[in-house]
Amino acid sequence: MVFVSTPADLVFDPNDVGPDCVVECWISQGPRAADPTFDPQPGDRLTVIDEDAETLNGRVVTRDGNRVWVQVEIAGVLSQSA
Amino acid sequence: MTKSVVVRDAGVPETLVVLRMGSNTLSDNALGQACERAYAAMGLHAFSVFEIPHHDYAELARLEPILITRPKVLEASGPELVAAGFALLPTGRFPHWSVVVSEPTADQFARVRSHFHGPIDNPTWTGRSV
């Protein structure tokens, strides 16, 4: 897959977002898979995008190599404690 | 390597309706990526859907707040998916389910996609973006 631009840092599946608004993303599946400088760490803010080009802001909560767990920000949801 | 799949004690009710958020999330690309992640976690090629409790979108939005960010959704009948040969596993926390495909191929994706109706308007969509 070739991305012409990098509209977001990671791709996510909205159907994998849990009640705590956390979703697992894979760096290898995302727009920045070929970017060696991309090294998200817990606490980092980034953007995630899905197949419908819906973009959400989020914060990294956990990282395990290629796998990154991001808590997405949803307008109107007051509490997003994991 | 052996994988353990944790499932909830839940049968497929007659009226189970499952939902896939988004209008393009059943594309070959999206399903291929979902199957890749599921295989790494469970050793099964699968993708995620949500049960609509009693067909009440507001209740689903309360359980899964991400729903309010999606203008469109796709719906399928749980029993119809099972009758068509797709295993439906109650994985994760209610109302999450996994739809299992035998192999992550374009043919299988087209077959499972044919059971989803829509895209239809999401009545809980807030119309707001972050």
Backbone of each chain as ProteinMPNN parsed JSONL, in Angstrom:
{"seq_chain_A": "MVFVSTPADLVFDPNDVGPDCVVECWISQGPRAADPTFDPQPGDRLTVIDEDAETLNGRVVTRDGNRVWVQVEIAGVLSQSA", "coords_chain_A": {"N_chain_A": [[0.834, -1.176, 0.0], [0.518, 2.231, -0.801], [0.948, 5.385, 0.474], [0.165, 8.599, -0.435], [0.268, 10.962, 0.945], [0.665, 11.918, 4.394], [-1.848, 11.882, 6.197], [-2.428, 11.332, 8.774], [-1.151, 9.842, 11.79], [-1.48, 7.173, 12.495], [-3.447, 4.304, 11.508], [-6.785, 3.325, 12.352], [-9.315, 1.048, 13.489], [-12.603, 1.749, 13.866], [-14.314, -0.066, 14.978], [-12.849, -1.482, 16.726], [-12.435, 0.051, 18.898], [-12.568, 0.405, 22.347], [-14.814, 0.538, 25.269], [-13.454, 2.283, 26.9], [-12.41, 4.01, 25.169], [-10.019, 3.304, 24.012], [-7.853, 2.09, 21.513], [-6.227, -0.424, 19.608], [-3.513, 0.007, 17.487], [-1.513, -0.649, 14.587], [1.731, 0.167, 13.73], [2.897, -0.705, 11.372], [0.76, -0.921, 9.643], [-0.002, 1.588, 9.067], [0.057, 5.092, 7.898], [2.626, 6.003, 8.379], [4.393, 3.954, 8.249], [6.772, 3.591, 6.92], [8.402, 5.444, 7.969], [11.222, 6.08, 9.628], [11.656, 7.757, 11.723], [9.421, 7.839, 13.209], [8.278, 7.251, 16.294], [6.321, 6.583, 18.463], [5.495, 7.245, 21.845], [4.28, 6.428, 25.165], [2.004, 8.838, 26.287], [2.437, 10.622, 24.264], [0.893, 12.813, 21.918], [-1.153, 12.265, 19.09], [-2.515, 11.67, 15.764], [-5.2, 9.71, 14.498], [-6.54, 7.764, 11.847], [-9.251, 6.437, 9.904], [-10.722, 3.998, 7.621], [-12.734, 5.43, 6.423], [-11.693, 7.897, 6.258], [-12.048, 9.409, 8.496], [-10.823, 11.387, 11.018], [-9.283, 11.371, 14.182], [-8.12, 12.866, 17.202], [-5.681, 11.75, 19.564], [-4.105, 10.057, 22.36], [-1.146, 8.36, 23.14], [-1.223, 5.433, 25.015], [-0.037, 2.998, 25.573], [2.772, 1.142, 24.378], [4.034, -1.425, 22.393], [6.407, -2.428, 20.715], [5.594, -2.844, 17.436], [2.977, -2.424, 17.952], [0.581, -0.131, 19.067], [-1.266, 1.427, 21.553], [-3.907, 3.598, 21.62], [-5.651, 6.227, 23.152], [-8.497, 7.614, 22.074], [-9.839, 10.885, 21.43], [-13.049, 11.917, 22.044], [-15.498, 14.102, 21.228], [-17.704, 15.423, 23.601], [-17.67, 13.291, 25.265], [-17.089, 13.037, 28.517], [-15.576, 11.682, 30.468], [-12.754, 9.776, 30.103], [-11.299, 7.861, 31.334], [-9.113, 5.147, 31.549]], "CA_chain_A": [[0.0, 0.0, 0.0], [1.303, 3.448, -0.896], [0.242, 6.589, 0.909], [0.723, 9.768, -1.095], [0.566, 11.912, 1.999], [0.476, 11.345, 5.71], [-2.92, 12.654, 6.813], [-2.499, 10.994, 10.196], [0.008, 9.057, 12.213], [-1.808, 5.749, 12.567], [-4.805, 3.946, 11.107], [-7.498, 2.594, 13.391], [-10.623, 0.492, 13.143], [-13.543, 2.228, 14.891], [-14.966, -1.216, 15.595], [-11.942, -2.035, 17.736], [-12.325, 0.993, 20.008], [-13.273, -0.116, 23.505], [-15.607, 1.494, 26.063], [-12.533, 3.27, 27.47], [-11.941, 4.795, 24.02], [-8.669, 2.888, 23.642], [-7.833, 1.225, 20.335], [-4.9, -0.908, 19.216], [-3.114, 0.323, 16.108], [-0.213, -1.186, 14.201], [2.532, 1.112, 12.949], [3.147, -1.285, 10.042], [-0.432, -0.781, 8.802], [-0.377, 2.987, 8.992], [0.684, 5.984, 6.914], [4.02, 6.296, 8.688], [5.085, 2.673, 8.388], [8.132, 3.669, 6.351], [9.076, 6.602, 8.565], [12.052, 5.573, 10.732], [11.664, 8.709, 12.842], [8.152, 7.73, 13.937], [8.563, 6.447, 17.482], [5.349, 7.048, 19.469], [5.713, 6.791, 23.215], [3.152, 6.752, 26.043], [1.857, 10.258, 26.591], [2.503, 11.412, 23.031], [-0.36, 13.086, 21.222], [-1.06, 12.004, 17.655], [-3.81, 11.566, 15.086], [-5.501, 8.407, 13.909], [-7.495, 7.877, 10.736], [-9.805, 5.138, 9.531], [-10.963, 3.754, 6.194], [-13.638, 6.474, 5.947], [-10.935, 9.145, 6.356], [-12.414, 10.119, 9.723], [-9.609, 11.568, 11.813], [-9.472, 11.701, 15.593], [-6.92, 13.075, 17.993], [-5.558, 10.766, 20.634], [-2.882, 10.043, 23.152], [-0.596, 7.018, 23.295], [-1.26, 4.944, 26.399], [0.879, 1.862, 25.687], [3.482, 0.807, 23.142], [4.74, -2.7, 22.431], [6.978, -2.614, 19.384], [4.759, -2.379, 16.327], [1.602, -2.192, 18.424], [0.42, 1.105, 19.838], [-2.637, 1.619, 22.043], [-4.196, 5.031, 21.623], [-6.965, 6.648, 23.658], [-8.981, 8.663, 21.171], [-10.647, 11.944, 22.045], [-14.383, 11.984, 21.465], [-16.202, 15.291, 21.711], [-18.923, 15.13, 24.34], [-17.419, 12.251, 26.253], [-16.382, 13.771, 29.568], [-14.608, 10.842, 31.165], [-12.133, 8.766, 29.251], [-10.311, 7.15, 32.137], [-8.978, 3.754, 31.096]], "C_chain_A": [[0.882, 1.244, 0.0], [0.446, 4.637, -0.467], [0.928, 7.789, 0.274], [1.101, 10.824, -0.058], [0.377, 11.215, 3.342], [-0.565, 12.169, 6.455], [-3.041, 12.395, 8.303], [-1.289, 10.124, 10.52], [-0.247, 7.554, 12.166], [-3.203, 5.52, 11.979], [-5.459, 3.182, 12.254], [-8.805, 2.066, 12.835], [-11.598, 0.939, 14.221], [-14.24, 1.09, 15.625], [-14.085, -1.904, 16.629], [-11.759, -1.092, 18.918], [-13.167, 0.484, 21.172], [-14.074, 0.955, 24.226], [-14.744, 2.578, 26.698], [-11.904, 4.145, 26.388], [-10.509, 4.464, 23.609], [-8.75, 1.91, 22.473], [-6.388, 0.821, 20.036], [-4.651, -0.583, 17.755], [-1.755, -0.324, 15.846], [0.519, -0.147, 13.342], [2.698, 0.602, 11.513], [1.956, -1.148, 9.102], [-0.768, 0.674, 8.516], [0.407, 3.813, 7.993], [2.174, 6.214, 7.156], [4.852, 5.022, 8.883], [6.534, 2.748, 7.908], [8.939, 4.822, 6.942], [9.909, 6.151, 9.768], [12.089, 6.522, 11.934], [10.393, 8.605, 13.691], [8.319, 6.753, 15.093], [7.614, 6.863, 18.615], [5.589, 6.414, 20.832], [4.504, 7.164, 24.067], [3.151, 8.228, 26.424], [1.883, 11.132, 25.36], [1.097, 11.626, 22.453], [-0.147, 12.839, 19.734], [-2.464, 11.951, 17.059], [-3.963, 10.176, 14.494], [-6.581, 8.599, 12.853], [-8.021, 6.494, 10.388], [-10.109, 5.088, 8.039], [-11.918, 4.782, 5.585], [-12.989, 7.852, 5.977], [-11.409, 10.022, 7.513], [-11.169, 10.177, 10.605], [-9.967, 11.955, 13.24], [-8.111, 11.982, 16.215], [-6.874, 12.031, 19.096], [-4.244, 10.886, 21.355], [-2.429, 8.6, 23.321], [-0.661, 6.622, 24.769], [-0.29, 3.789, 26.611], [1.545, 1.63, 24.339], [4.18, -0.526, 23.354], [5.247, -2.976, 21.024], [6.111, -1.99, 18.32], [3.362, -1.965, 16.778], [1.545, -0.976, 19.35], [-1.043, 1.203, 20.266], [-2.861, 3.107, 22.251], [-5.573, 5.264, 22.233], [-7.418, 7.83, 22.828], [-9.844, 9.656, 21.933], [-11.973, 12.031, 21.298], [-15.11, 13.167, 22.077], [-17.481, 14.877, 22.423], [-18.772, 14.034, 25.359], [-16.53, 12.862, 27.328], [-15.289, 12.933, 30.205], [-14.055, 9.806, 30.211], [-11.069, 8.014, 30.04], [-10.301, 5.688, 31.746], [-9.181, 2.79, 32.259]], "O_chain_A": [[1.879, 1.302, 0.72], [-0.646, 4.852, -0.992], [2.135, 7.974, 0.43], [2.128, 11.491, -0.18], [-0.027, 10.054, 3.399], [-0.221, 13.046, 7.248], [-3.689, 13.16, 9.018], [-0.52, 9.732, 9.642], [0.642, 6.767, 11.843], [-4.033, 6.429, 11.955], [-4.792, 2.49, 13.023], [-9.33, 2.571, 11.843], [-11.447, 0.553, 15.38], [-14.701, 1.259, 16.754], [-14.537, -2.812, 17.327], [-11.008, -1.4, 19.843], [-14.345, 0.17, 21.001], [-14.032, 2.129, 23.858], [-15.234, 3.665, 27.002], [-10.986, 4.92, 26.656], [-9.858, 5.26, 22.932], [-9.601, 1.021, 22.447], [-5.458, 1.614, 20.189], [-5.484, -0.866, 16.894], [-0.957, -0.519, 16.762], [-0.021, 0.347, 12.352], [2.646, 1.379, 10.56], [2.12, -1.249, 7.886], [-1.725, 0.959, 7.796], [1.308, 3.308, 7.323], [2.902, 6.58, 6.234], [5.866, 5.018, 9.581], [7.408, 2.054, 8.427], [10.03, 5.134, 6.465], [9.347, 5.868, 10.826], [12.502, 6.134, 13.027], [10.301, 9.209, 14.76], [8.482, 5.552, 14.876], [8.055, 7.432, 19.613], [5.848, 5.216, 20.949], [3.78, 8.103, 23.738], [4.173, 8.783, 26.83], [1.404, 12.265, 25.395], [0.243, 10.741, 22.497], [0.906, 13.161, 19.185], [-3.461, 12.159, 17.751], [-2.997, 9.554, 14.053], [-7.425, 9.489, 12.961], [-7.32, 5.497, 10.556], [-9.793, 6.016, 7.294], [-11.916, 4.986, 4.371], [-13.657, 8.86, 5.748], [-11.197, 11.235, 7.507], [-10.546, 9.156, 10.897], [-10.855, 12.777, 13.465], [-7.094, 11.418, 15.812], [-7.904, 11.498, 19.508], [-3.388, 11.701, 21.011], [-3.24, 7.72, 23.611], [-0.222, 7.362, 25.649], [0.227, 3.615, 27.715], [0.955, 1.889, 23.29], [4.84, -0.733, 24.373], [4.597, -3.669, 20.241], [5.911, -0.775, 18.289], [2.657, -1.246, 16.071], [2.345, -0.826, 20.274], [-1.948, 1.077, 19.441], [-2.11, 3.78, 22.958], [-6.541, 4.59, 21.882], [-6.816, 8.903, 22.863], [-10.486, 9.325, 22.93], [-12.007, 12.197, 20.079], [-15.313, 13.229, 23.289], [-18.252, 14.07, 21.903], [-19.632, 13.853, 26.221], [-15.364, 13.167, 27.082], [-14.191, 13.431, 30.455], [-14.804, 9.053, 29.588], [-10.061, 7.582, 29.482], [-11.353, 5.062, 31.624], [-9.105, 1.575, 32.075]]}, "seq_chain_B": "MTKSVVVRDAGVPETLVVLRMGSNTLSDNALGQACERAYAAMGLHAFSVFEIPHHDYAELARLEPILITRPKVLEASGPELVAAGFALLPTGRFPHWSVVVSEPTADQFARVRSHFHGPIDNPTWTGRSV", "coords_chain_B": {"N_chain_B": [[2.391, -21.691, 17.641], [0.265, -21.973, 20.407], [-2.869, -20.39, 20.724], [-5.01, -18.784, 22.991], [-8.418, -18.258, 23.053], [-10.571, -16.094, 24.493], [-13.9, -16.224, 25.256], [-17.162, -14.83, 25.778], [-19.978, -16.071, 27.688], [-22.333, -16.411, 25.724], [-25.025, -16.877, 23.619], [-26.188, -16.825, 20.177], [-28.653, -14.641, 19.787], [-32.005, -14.736, 18.427], [-32.73, -12.304, 17.355], [-30.453, -10.879, 17.044], [-28.657, -8.103, 15.991], [-25.942, -6.935, 14.3], [-23.399, -4.476, 14.013], [-21.362, -2.526, 11.931], [-19.177, 0.004, 12.176], [-18.932, 2.943, 10.153], [-18.676, 3.501, 6.568], [-16.947, 2.488, 4.743], [-15.548, 0.563, 5.977], [-15.611, -2.094, 5.472], [-14.027, -2.639, 3.386], [-11.708, -4.394, 1.241], [-9.106, -3.804, 2.003], [-9.382, -2.77, 4.647], [-10.577, -4.953, 5.942], [-8.626, -6.865, 5.529], [-6.497, -5.855, 7.06], [-7.697, -5.92, 9.589], [-8.074, -8.662, 9.9], [-5.434, -9.482, 9.988], [-4.55, -8.397, 12.412], [-6.288, -9.726, 14.168], [-5.537, -12.355, 13.769], [-3.007, -12.382, 14.823], [-3.614, -11.992, 17.477], [-5.515, -13.97, 18.168], [-5.231, -16.162, 16.551], [-7.073, -16.506, 14.598], [-8.787, -15.552, 11.625], [-10.448, -12.669, 11.603], [-12.919, -10.062, 12.121], [-14.066, -7.087, 13.792], [-17.296, -6.437, 15.203], [-20.217, -4.788, 16.539], [-22.782, -5.679, 18.797], [-26.121, -4.533, 18.678], [-27.762, -3.594, 21.369], [-30.915, -4.811, 21.977], [-31.686, -3.564, 19.668], [-31.24, -0.885, 20.117], [-29.877, 2.012, 19.491], [-29.026, 4.152, 21.072], [-28.391, 2.974, 23.482], [-26.234, 1.401, 22.683], [-24.45, 3.441, 22.018], [-23.994, 4.477, 24.533], [-22.582, 2.413, 25.671], [-20.467, 2.166, 23.9], [-18.835, 4.764, 23.197], [-17.568, 5.696, 20.875], [-19.292, 5.402, 18.808], [-20.822, 7.714, 18.413], [-19.345, 9.311, 16.79], [-19.547, 8.477, 14.225], [-20.987, 8.947, 11.153], [-22.247, 7.139, 9.437], [-23.335, 3.702, 9.321], [-23.108, 0.106, 9.038], [-25.281, -2.653, 8.884], [-25.961, -6.009, 9.995], [-27.555, -9.233, 10.156], [-27.13, -11.343, 12.861], [-27.853, -14.182, 13.073], [-28.151, -14.689, 10.314], [-25.558, -14.361, 9.343], [-24.294, -16.473, 10.662], [-25.708, -18.623, 9.568], [-24.756, -18.462, 7.025], [-22.285, -19.46, 7.284], [-20.343, -18.125, 8.688], [-18.565, -17.915, 11.56], [-19.514, -16.555, 14.692], [-18.211, -14.951, 17.282], [-18.416, -14.205, 20.745], [-16.379, -12.113, 21.707], [-14.062, -10.237, 23.776], [-15.351, -7.393, 25.554], [-18.85, -7.126, 26.267], [-20.595, -4.972, 24.129], [-19.136, -6.418, 22.134], [-18.313, -8.388, 19.285], [-16.727, -10.961, 17.315], [-16.43, -11.555, 13.9], [-15.755, -14.358, 12.119], [-13.739, -15.286, 9.396], [-12.971, -17.781, 6.947], [-10.64, -17.602, 5.51], [-8.414, -14.907, 4.734], [-9.297, -13.615, 2.147], [-10.11, -11.969, -0.988], [-12.428, -13.062, -2.08], [-13.718, -14.239, 0.154], [-14.084, -11.94, 1.684], [-15.822, -10.497, 0.032], [-18.02, -12.158, 0.124], [-18.793, -12.098, 2.848], [-19.271, -9.409, 3.1], [-21.573, -9.078, 1.616], [-23.635, -9.62, 3.3], [-24.027, -7.473, 4.874], [-25.935, -4.571, 5.37], [-26.561, -1.347, 4.037], [-24.604, 1.68, 3.482], [-26.237, 3.06, 6.369], [-27.913, 5.785, 8.011], [-26.562, 6.887, 11.082], [-28.271, 7.146, 13.984], [-27.322, 8.246, 16.321], [-25.286, 9.919, 15.779], [-23.373, 12.782, 16.387], [-22.519, 14.78, 14.792], [-20.414, 16.309, 15.255], [-16.962, 17.095, 15.086], [-13.707, 16.382, 16.399]], "CA_chain_B": [[2.127, -21.304, 19.018], [-1.134, -22.078, 20.767], [-3.527, -19.156, 21.124], [-6.246, -18.996, 23.732], [-9.441, -17.272, 22.714], [-11.524, -15.947, 25.584], [-15.218, -15.816, 24.771], [-18.202, -14.696, 26.793], [-21.033, -17.079, 27.641], [-23.448, -15.753, 25.052], [-25.475, -17.483, 22.384], [-26.619, -15.858, 19.171], [-30.106, -14.495, 19.876], [-32.732, -14.694, 17.159], [-32.867, -10.947, 16.829], [-29.169, -10.171, 17.117], [-28.236, -7.264, 14.874], [-24.593, -6.452, 14.528], [-23.161, -3.211, 13.33], [-19.98, -2.198, 11.581], [-19.143, 1.462, 12.049], [-18.303, 3.451, 8.946], [-19.251, 3.019, 5.31], [-15.899, 1.835, 3.951], [-14.735, -0.287, 6.849], [-15.642, -3.479, 4.998], [-13.192, -2.747, 2.183], [-10.721, -5.477, 1.321], [-7.948, -3.332, 2.758], [-9.709, -2.69, 6.075], [-10.792, -6.305, 6.462], [-7.325, -7.543, 5.541], [-5.747, -5.395, 8.227], [-8.371, -6.426, 10.794], [-7.772, -10.098, 10.0], [-4.032, -9.611, 10.381], [-4.467, -8.143, 13.86], [-7.003, -10.787, 14.885], [-4.751, -13.598, 13.695], [-1.907, -12.249, 15.782], [-4.146, -12.052, 18.842], [-6.346, -15.142, 18.464], [-5.005, -17.263, 15.62], [-8.26, -16.593, 13.737], [-9.006, -14.415, 10.741], [-11.733, -12.143, 12.063], [-13.03, -8.613, 12.254], [-14.927, -6.708, 14.911], [-18.593, -5.784, 15.053], [-20.882, -4.574, 17.821], [-24.204, -5.99, 18.924], [-26.981, -3.401, 19.055], [-28.619, -4.174, 22.411], [-32.357, -4.607, 21.748], [-31.733, -2.641, 18.532], [-31.284, 0.454, 20.712], [-28.607, 2.671, 19.174], [-28.612, 5.003, 22.191], [-27.74, 2.092, 24.461], [-24.914, 1.057, 22.151], [-23.596, 4.625, 22.123], [-23.595, 4.6, 25.927], [-21.562, 1.381, 25.916], [-19.342, 2.38, 22.984], [-18.96, 6.182, 22.817], [-17.032, 5.977, 19.541], [-20.413, 5.367, 17.857], [-21.377, 9.047, 18.125], [-18.488, 9.996, 15.822], [-19.687, 7.846, 12.918], [-22.256, 9.31, 10.496], [-22.866, 5.993, 8.748], [-23.023, 2.361, 9.824], [-23.587, -1.033, 8.267], [-25.941, -3.61, 9.775], [-26.141, -7.383, 9.526], [-28.243, -10.126, 11.077], [-26.235, -12.358, 13.404], [-28.219, -15.527, 12.616], [-27.888, -14.84, 8.874], [-24.121, -14.561, 9.184], [-23.987, -17.84, 11.109], [-26.275, -19.541, 8.573], [-23.923, -18.395, 5.823], [-21.02, -20.142, 7.547], [-19.374, -17.275, 9.381], [-18.659, -18.043, 13.016], [-19.695, -15.292, 15.395], [-17.698, -15.22, 18.625], [-18.572, -13.092, 21.683], [-15.049, -11.815, 22.25], [-13.93, -8.934, 24.422], [-16.437, -7.002, 26.458], [-20.13, -6.814, 25.655], [-21.299, -5.735, 23.084], [-18.212, -6.728, 21.043], [-18.298, -9.729, 18.687], [-15.811, -11.159, 16.194], [-16.918, -12.342, 12.759], [-14.61, -15.144, 11.653], [-13.738, -15.732, 7.998], [-12.106, -18.956, 6.847], [-9.341, -17.138, 5.044], [-8.505, -13.475, 4.422], [-9.214, -13.45, 0.698], [-11.098, -11.065, -1.569], [-13.681, -13.814, -2.238], [-14.373, -14.341, 1.461], [-14.504, -10.599, 2.084], [-17.011, -10.144, -0.753], [-19.137, -12.98, 0.605], [-19.283, -11.605, 4.143], [-19.748, -8.036, 2.87], [-22.916, -9.134, 1.026], [-24.623, -9.776, 4.373], [-24.175, -6.206, 5.59], [-26.816, -3.647, 4.672], [-26.246, 0.052, 4.265], [-24.587, 2.389, 4.764], [-27.433, 3.727, 6.859], [-27.609, 6.886, 8.928], [-26.416, 6.572, 12.503], [-29.127, 8.107, 14.704], [-26.639, 8.839, 17.484], [-24.191, 10.761, 15.325], [-23.489, 14.134, 16.916], [-22.178, 15.738, 13.748], [-19.278, 17.124, 15.678], [-15.646, 16.479, 14.995], [-12.827, 16.837, 17.474]], "C_chain_B": [[0.63, -21.382, 19.289], [-1.684, -20.732, 21.211], [-4.751, -19.526, 21.952], [-7.209, -17.871, 23.396], [-10.456, -17.236, 23.846], [-12.845, -15.456, 25.008], [-16.18, -15.692, 25.935], [-19.213, -15.828, 26.637], [-22.269, -16.432, 27.031], [-23.777, -16.484, 23.765], [-25.853, -16.408, 21.391], [-28.133, -15.738, 19.242], [-30.734, -14.39, 18.493], [-32.689, -13.312, 16.521], [-31.551, -10.174, 16.828], [-28.896, -9.382, 15.835], [-26.85, -6.759, 15.209], [-24.322, -5.279, 13.601], [-21.667, -3.071, 13.067], [-19.953, -0.692, 11.365], [-18.415, 1.877, 10.78], [-18.933, 2.868, 7.703], [-18.22, 2.307, 4.443], [-15.089, 0.826, 4.762], [-14.855, -1.77, 6.514], [-14.86, -3.615, 3.691], [-12.2, -3.898, 2.366], [-9.523, -5.061, 2.17], [-8.228, -3.327, 4.259], [-9.899, -4.081, 6.672], [-9.476, -7.084, 6.525], [-6.495, -7.145, 6.757], [-6.365, -5.915, 9.521], [-8.052, -7.902, 10.992], [-6.335, -10.322, 10.449], [-3.871, -9.412, 11.895], [-5.138, -9.265, 14.653], [-6.201, -12.078, 14.877], [-3.594, -13.557, 14.678], [-2.407, -12.423, 17.214], [-4.799, -13.387, 19.166], [-6.026, -16.353, 17.605], [-6.199, -17.501, 14.713], [-8.313, -15.364, 12.845], [-10.397, -13.863, 11.059], [-11.712, -10.624, 12.034], [-14.113, -8.297, 13.282], [-16.247, -6.11, 14.456], [-19.147, -5.571, 16.458], [-22.331, -5.02, 17.733], [-24.95, -4.707, 19.266], [-27.957, -3.932, 20.098], [-30.087, -3.807, 22.187], [-32.605, -3.614, 20.608], [-31.848, -1.192, 19.0], [-29.919, 1.124, 20.497], [-28.106, 3.524, 20.341], [-27.891, 4.173, 23.258], [-26.345, 1.691, 23.969], [-23.951, 2.238, 22.269], [-23.124, 4.846, 23.564], [-22.471, 3.609, 26.243], [-20.296, 1.629, 25.103], [-19.408, 3.808, 22.453], [-18.443, 6.519, 21.427], [-18.166, 6.041, 18.519], [-20.882, 6.768, 17.481], [-20.544, 9.817, 17.105], [-18.7, 9.479, 14.404], [-21.007, 8.218, 12.251], [-22.978, 8.122, 9.873], [-22.435, 4.68, 9.406], [-23.571, 1.322, 8.855], [-24.167, -2.048, 9.246], [-25.994, -4.992, 9.139], [-26.899, -8.161, 10.589], [-27.261, -11.19, 11.542], [-26.581, -13.756, 12.933], [-27.97, -15.741, 11.124], [-26.402, -15.066, 8.606], [-23.73, -15.995, 9.554], [-24.486, -18.85, 10.085], [-25.439, -19.576, 7.3], [-22.526, -18.981, 6.059], [-19.963, -19.306, 8.233], [-19.571, -17.41, 10.886], [-18.716, -16.66, 13.639], [-19.302, -15.548, 16.843], [-17.869, -13.998, 19.526], [-17.258, -12.791, 22.394], [-15.031, -10.429, 22.898], [-15.108, -8.665, 25.339], [-17.713, -6.745, 25.666], [-20.173, -5.325, 25.321], [-20.409, -6.135, 21.9], [-18.344, -8.174, 20.591], [-17.225, -9.751, 17.604], [-16.484, -12.013, 15.137], [-15.706, -13.034, 12.153], [-14.785, -15.501, 10.181], [-12.712, -16.853, 7.873], [-10.709, -18.589, 6.382], [-9.479, -15.682, 4.607], [-8.328, -13.196, 2.931], [-10.312, -12.514, 0.211], [-12.444, -11.765, -1.737], [-14.442, -13.913, -0.916], [-14.877, -12.976, 1.93], [-15.77, -10.185, 1.326], [-18.23, -10.901, -0.244], [-19.698, -12.44, 1.926], [-19.865, -10.202, 3.997], [-21.202, -8.048, 2.37], [-24.006, -9.27, 2.086], [-24.827, -8.491, 5.171], [-24.981, -5.231, 4.73], [-26.437, -2.211, 5.011], [-25.264, 0.564, 3.224], [-25.916, 3.066, 5.087], [-27.015, 4.821, 7.837], [-27.537, 6.389, 10.37], [-27.227, 7.59, 13.307], [-28.437, 8.76, 15.893], [-25.504, 9.772, 17.08], [-24.398, 12.203, 15.79], [-23.17, 15.191, 15.874], [-20.996, 16.61, 14.105], [-17.988, 16.365, 15.437], [-14.772, 17.088, 16.081], [-11.996, 17.998, 16.996]], "O_chain_B": [[-0.177, -20.909, 18.488], [-1.045, -20.017, 21.983], [-5.449, -20.488, 21.632], [-6.86, -16.692, 23.448], [-11.122, -18.234, 24.124], [-12.905, -14.412, 24.358], [-16.031, -16.366, 26.954], [-19.293, -16.463, 25.586], [-23.148, -15.96, 27.752], [-22.907, -16.686, 22.918], [-25.843, -15.221, 21.715], [-28.837, -16.646, 18.8], [-30.081, -14.009, 17.522], [-32.621, -13.177, 15.3], [-31.538, -8.958, 16.635], [-28.907, -9.937, 14.736], [-26.622, -6.214, 16.289], [-24.945, -5.129, 12.55], [-20.832, -3.454, 13.887], [-20.627, -0.174, 10.474], [-17.427, 1.263, 10.379], [-19.64, 1.862, 7.767], [-18.584, 1.597, 3.505], [-14.078, 0.304, 4.293], [-14.267, -2.61, 7.195], [-15.019, -4.602, 2.973], [-11.898, -4.313, 3.485], [-8.992, -5.852, 2.95], [-7.421, -3.816, 5.049], [-9.435, -4.353, 7.78], [-9.244, -7.859, 7.453], [-5.871, -7.988, 7.401], [-5.648, -6.307, 10.441], [-7.791, -8.344, 12.111], [-6.055, -11.251, 11.206], [-3.155, -10.158, 12.562], [-4.622, -9.701, 15.682], [-6.187, -12.811, 15.866], [-3.245, -14.567, 15.289], [-1.689, -12.95, 18.064], [-4.67, -13.893, 20.281], [-6.493, -17.455, 17.892], [-6.329, -18.573, 14.122], [-7.931, -14.269, 13.257], [-11.404, -14.525, 10.807], [-10.661, -9.99, 11.938], [-14.959, -9.134, 13.595], [-16.315, -5.38, 13.466], [-18.62, -6.1, 17.436], [-23.017, -4.778, 16.74], [-24.467, -3.891, 20.052], [-28.892, -4.652, 19.747], [-30.45, -2.631, 22.205], [-33.615, -2.911, 20.596], [-32.488, -0.373, 18.341], [-28.951, 0.851, 21.206], [-26.9, 3.611, 20.574], [-26.91, 4.619, 23.853], [-25.393, 1.649, 24.749], [-22.775, 2.056, 22.583], [-22.017, 5.332, 23.799], [-21.536, 3.922, 26.98], [-19.189, 1.341, 25.558], [-19.97, 4.046, 21.384], [-18.842, 7.532, 20.854], [-18.015, 6.67, 17.472], [-21.299, 6.99, 16.344], [-20.977, 10.855, 16.606], [-18.089, 9.995, 13.468], [-22.063, 7.829, 12.751], [-24.207, 8.116, 9.798], [-21.342, 4.562, 9.961], [-24.383, 1.622, 7.979], [-23.603, -2.274, 10.316], [-26.062, -5.133, 7.918], [-26.89, -7.802, 11.767], [-26.631, -11.861, 10.725], [-25.705, -14.465, 12.438], [-27.617, -16.845, 10.709], [-26.035, -15.866, 7.746], [-22.945, -16.64, 8.859], [-23.792, -19.815, 9.764], [-25.411, -20.579, 6.587], [-21.691, -18.999, 5.155], [-18.813, -19.727, 8.35], [-20.625, -17.057, 11.416], [-18.062, -15.723, 13.182], [-19.989, -16.283, 17.552], [-17.517, -12.885, 19.136], [-17.062, -13.175, 23.547], [-15.867, -9.574, 22.606], [-15.767, -9.582, 25.829], [-17.677, -6.223, 24.551], [-19.817, -4.5, 26.163], [-20.89, -6.183, 20.768], [-18.472, -9.08, 21.416], [-16.859, -8.716, 17.048], [-17.041, -13.068, 15.441], [-14.751, -12.383, 11.727], [-15.85, -15.962, 9.77], [-11.713, -16.879, 8.592], [-9.72, -19.189, 6.805], [-10.548, -15.27, 4.157], [-7.329, -12.612, 2.513], [-11.309, -12.29, 0.898], [-13.49, -11.142, -1.559], [-15.653, -13.699, -0.869], [-15.962, -12.87, 2.503], [-16.681, -9.595, 1.906], [-19.332, -10.356, -0.186], [-20.912, -12.337, 2.103], [-20.827, -9.844, 4.678], [-21.969, -7.133, 2.67], [-25.181, -9.056, 1.792], [-25.696, -8.427, 6.04], [-24.741, -5.088, 3.531], [-26.043, -1.909, 6.137], [-25.106, -0.063, 2.177], [-26.614, 3.569, 4.207], [-25.925, 4.79, 8.409], [-28.351, 5.576, 10.806], [-26.898, 8.776, 13.306], [-28.944, 9.75, 16.421], [-24.836, 10.349, 17.938], [-25.474, 12.772, 15.605], [-23.507, 16.363, 16.046], [-20.623, 17.522, 13.367], [-17.936, 15.142, 15.569], [-15.061, 18.162, 16.609], [-11.185, 18.531, 17.754]]}, "name": "protein", "num_of_chains": 2, "seq": "MVFVSTPADLVFDPNDVGPDCVVECWISQGPRAADPTFDPQPGDRLTVIDEDAETLNGRVVTRDGNRVWVQVEIAGVLSQSAMTKSVVVRDAGVPETLVVLRMGSNTLSDNALGQACERAYAAMGLHAFSVFEIPHHDYAELARLEPILITRPKVLEASGPELVAAGFALLPTGRFPHWSVVVSEPTADQFARVRSHFHGPIDNPTWTGRSV"}
